[in-house]
């Protein structure tokens, strides 16, 4: 038979603590310098194309929460260091 593939789904984007989804599942966060491939790594590890990635540094500007159903919450964090982002929004 064919194995069912769990699908990574976007849950929430949070700029503030009160915007974060409720706790429940274990969380794994990906953090690091800008433009090192955090979003691409999440897609590779989860066999997904759900997480948007870019060649332009600083595109992730909030905490982005994704869920592997009934298993895990994956969080893509903004990078630090070089970025084209507006410093007042960081």
N, C-alpha and C positions, 0 to 999 in steps of 0.2 A: 504494500500500500504506500500511498504518498504521505510523507510527513507534513504536518501543518507548520508553516513558518510563522513565528510570532512577528507581528508588525510593530515597528517603532512608531509611536504617534506623538505629535506635539501636544503638550498639556497646557503650558503657560509660559509667558514671558514676564519677568518681574524686574522692576527697577527699584522697588521698595519691599521691605519685609512683609508688609500686609498684602502684597500681590502674589506671594509664593503659595503654591498649592499646599494643602494639608499634608502632614506627615503620614506615612503608612508603610510604603515600601522602602527597602534599603536604597540608599542613594550613592551613586558614583559621580564625582565631579571631575571635569577635565579643565585644568587651568594651565597657563603658561604664557610665554611672550606672545605678542601679536604676530600673526602670520607664520606660525609654526605648523599649522595643520590640525588644530584641535577638532574642528568640525569634520574634517575629512577622516580623521582617526575614528571618531564616533561612528560615522557611516561605515567604515571598514570593519570595525569590531562588531557592529550590530547587523552587518550584511544589509544595509539600508541605503537609501538615497534621500531620506527625509530631512536631514540636517543640511541647511543651506551653507555652502562654503564659497569663498571668494579669494581671488588673488590679491585683493586690496586689503591692507592691514586695517584693523579697527572696525570691521563690519559687525561683529557681535558686540552689542552695546548694552545688553541686559542679561540676566540669568535666564537661559532658555531650558525649560524642563521637558523631557521626553520620557515616555513610558514604554517599557516592554511589558505587556499585559501580565499581571499577577506575579511578576518577577522582580523588576528593578526600575528605579527612576534614574535617568541619566541626565546630568546637568552640564550644559555647555556654558562656560563662564567667559566673560570678556577677557581679552588678552591685555597684557601690560607692556609698557615700552612704546616703541614707535607705532603711531597710528594716525590716520587721517580724520579721526573722530573729533567732534567739537569738544574741547576740554571742559566746557561748562556742563555738558551732559554726562560726563564720566564720573 
